[in-house]
Amino acid sequence: MIAALARLLIALLGVTALAGCAPSSAQSPSLAASPIAGPTAVSPRPGSFVLVGRVVTMDEPLFAEALFIDDGTVTAIGTRDEVLALAGDQAPVVDIGQNVAYPGFIDAHAHWIGDREYYDIASAEDAMDAAVSRGWTSISEQWVNPERLVELESLAATDALRLRVDAYLALNFGNEFFGDWYDSREPGPVDDYLRVRGLKIHLDDGGGNQVLWEPADLSATIGRAHEAGWQVSVHAMSAAAQEVVLDAFEAAIGPTGPNPLHHRIEHATQVSDAQLARLVAMDIATVIHLDGAADWLLYDEFLAEVDRDDASEGIGWIARWRDFVDAGLHVASASDAPWTFSESGLTDDMGRPVDQIAAGMDGRTREGPGTSPWLRDQMLTAAQGLRAVTLDAAWALGDEARRGHLAPGTLGDVTILSGDVTTATPDEIRAMTVIATIVDGIPAYCAESAICSRLED
């Protein structure tokens, strides 16, 4: 099967080129491409290939002309001539033409597999198909109970996972608390595709209007998890919830960190100035939802105490995307699939990385034609949105050394789009299609079926 999939990758010969974004929140480096040093020539193994075209590395330098993936790992990246020389004559060469390649996109907070019934997906395989066809090479399953964990481990044991999955074990849902059921195991990889990464706490309800944990209980729970080496992911919508979780994180790691386990806050919908300063001081990751989250705030049940028509602090504290980025936080944007989908269910224009980037630039919602007033000064650039689904998403998963950028030694995860995100308008970005989704050097999705079929002959 792997050999057949490897032949599919060669099919991308008729496909396209790449573009990019800065590797840090500081000043972007020069965009002039220069070679990234790689090892001496190697004998390619099954699944190895050279990708030639415009590559966005999200590393130094920002752009490259070619990429060599060998046995699922990036082995060399740089100029076309240099990489071809290092790869040798046996490696298939994939010229992507005018398309653009990026590090594999990472959905850092979603429920593609676990909550598939909510968007009428029948099987885990179909859920993974939906994710990879949208360009995601990694998904984080953010609420995994024992039953869901058994399913994920079974998929891993049968080599049925088609993309990387990071599982977060649920400690509660609403007022139902499950205890420290994780303490019989340690966090870490199950195999190359599945990691049991962290723990998930629902601190407030879906609308951010009720805090579900007693502060002392939350601090004790996070403290035990931290001591045992578990990353903690906390659902916190309201400013009231932010205060409680920041106190708990501070008790575990101190007011200025460090935060070696990359503890994180999910949604962070309403954050005060003082709370933002504490997030920065402790280096807490924030995971937001650039596409779909603004729709939540159009409904009365969300953050009911906020008057959306006034200019008070309450409304000024909502959806502080640009404030987070400018403050230097690691800001990941994720789909939260299926909970950001409309009532019509999953359609082709939902749950995509390009939707996250585009919505961060114009704040447009599906329920309203214009940018909501509370978002007008919180727009991001394309480069910042791209970082939120690559580098910072990888940091939120504690795997920034291997994912979110392309450099020798990183995982061979690549998403190829039909256009250049960095030079496009939001609507042009939304119109881009996924040419291929490559996970571990193997195509998990290929849109050019005619080309792929010919290359199997």
C-alpha angles and dihedrals in degrees: 000000000000091000090052091050090049089056088053089059092057084058089074089078089107094048132093158263143281147244139183164200140229119281096224141030088250125086111316115251124241112292093220107119119234128172121274109220116248137179127278120282115297135192106256119238127209111300094026120132145156116237113205123194139060109336125190105209101181081216138077114330099027097217132039136181100220143015131201117205115187121186093340098313131098104248103172138004130179138078120005095246094047096049094045090051092050094047095052129214099296099065115096112245117224112196107196094192114197096351122101129237125209136177108280109281117247124214098204097186122029146116100218095143105024098048098033093126090066091067097037098257111149104203144020088247091057091048091053090047089055091051100045093044087059092052103260114141093176131034129186113217100211102192115041120165124184093274093051091045090055089052093050093047090049091052090050093048091054095044088244098132109106097186138022116283126197111195124208115197114227119236097183146355114207108315093340110102123195103193126222094320089151095067094094091069142038128238116258147087124329090187138327091294105036128057126175092217111168153327129283124217125186101211099172134016125270093272096044092240102114128044107217103194132065107238094236092050092049093049092049093048094048091044092055092046093048092050090051092052099254123143111228123218113194126195103220120162106162133056088243090058092045090058093052096047094044089054089051094048091047090053089053102043107012131253093288100033134187098222103202094163092052096235108198146197120225122218097352087195098164119030128164124220091254091049091050089055090052092049089055094045092053094037093233115176117236122209115199136172112232093181115057100000094096088058090061091062093057090072125081095230093065117087090338093187092066120092103214092198098058133074097232127134090262094065092038090058094058125105097352095182099147092039089057093049095044090050089058100249123151098252117190122186118209138175099237084209125224098011095069093050119108124247089267089070128228115351130173092264096056135084097018130136089232089058090056093051095044096045090050088058099048106013091225116164131201092234096050132038098220140048113279113245094242090057102049096095094036101068119133132214121247089253092055092047091049090052090051092062096040124024100019093040088055090050090052087057093047091240103102093130092064107025140042096044139049119239136125107297098024123118117276095246115138135167118201118202131188093241149029110268094194096063100035136096119242092259091048089052092050089052093055118110131213111250096182141348112209121192121185090349092304124107108245090177133017122182096189096076095163091056092045092051093051091051091054091062 
